[in-house]
Amino acid sequence: MQFPQRIGPHRVVAFTHITAGPGTYPVQGIAITKDGDRFNVHSVWLADSEIGRWEGQNGRYGITWPRALGEMAQRALDAPPP
């Protein structure tokens, strides 16, 4: 199973796969990155499996760990069903 090590310059500290919706990348998920003493949440997808390059969007930046976990859980619940 592939998962991101970094999103941009930040190290991934938590990741969950989500179901791919129609017309989306087959490998996607939600990642939390650490930025100092705060955290960022991103919707991410595997853009290039040969080199393991992940891209992200819809970032939520500079939040506390409990809020980051809550955001991750909400995004996972909002993901399209399999």
N, C-alpha and C positions, 0 to 999 in steps of 0.2 A: 504494500500500500504506500502510495506517495503522499507526502505531506510537506508543507513549506518549512524551511529552516529560517528564512528571513523574508520580510516584506519591506522592500526599500532598504534603508539602513538599519532597521530594527529587527531584533531577534524575536522569533515566534515563541511564546510561552504556553499557548493553548491553541488547539485546533480541533475542529469537528467537520467531518464530511457531511454534505447535505445532498439531497436528491437533485439530479439535474432535470430541469424542466425542458419542454420542447424548444429546440433552437438554441440551446445553451451548451457550454462546454460540458463534457461528460464527467470530468473530475473537478468538483468545486466544493467549497466549504466556507467556514467562518474561522478567522484567525484573530487571536489577541496577541499584540506585540507590546513589549516593554519599552518605555521611553523615560529614562530616569526613574522617578518614583511614581509615575503615572502610566496608564495603559491606553492602547488604541485598539479598536475593533474594526475589522475589515471583512467585506465579502470578497472571497478570492477564488481564482480558478487557475488550473494548470494550463499555461499558455504554450509551453514547449516541453514535452515529456522527455525528449532526448537530453536536454541540459538541465531539466528540473526547474525551469523558470516559471514562477508564479506571478500573477498580476492581481491587483486588488482595486476596489472602488468602494464608495459609500462608507468612508472611514468615519469613525467617531473617535475624537482625539482628546487626550489629556484627562481621562476619567479615572476614578478609583477602581481597584480590583473588584469589589462587589458589583459596581455598576457595569463593568466590562463583562462579568459573568452573566449578569441579567440581560445585557444586550445580546450576548451570544445565544443565550437560551431563547430569547424572543425571535431572533432571526431564524433559528433552527425551526421553531414552531411555525413561522410564516413561510417556510420553504414549501414548494409544491409537493404534493403527495407522490409516492412512487407509482 
